[in-house]
Amino acid sequence: MRRTRKVRRILKAKPTIEGAGVHLKRAFHYHIAPELDPFLMLDEFRSSNPSDYMMGFPSHPHRGIETITYMLEGSVEHRDSIGSLGIIGPGAI
């Protein structure tokens, strides 16, 4: 049996600057996490201007939080705070 639910609220992503100056849109963040369990944050990076994202993020622990990157096109180099490095592109796991 398929269960449906009503839409309670529509959230519009808001432009913000995070990390060392990365421009992104934040759809939601930890302040409303109890309403959106299991999500903690949802950010959108979309830019053809490298200066919008090249500064990256300073080292920061994710403290057990699982991160997911969904790439539609292009690629990004990701390095975490313990030095792990990878290239993420469309279809990458």
Sequence and secondary structure as in RCSB ss.txt:
>XXXX:A:sequence
MRRTRKVRRILKAKPTIEGAGVHLKRAFHYHIAPELDPFLMLDEFRSSNPSDYMMGFPSHPHRGIETITYMLEGS
VEHRDSIGSLGIIGPGAI
>XXXX:A:secstr
             EEEEETTTEEEEEEE GGGGGGSTT S EEE   S GGGTTT       TT       SSS 
EEEE TT  EEEE TT  
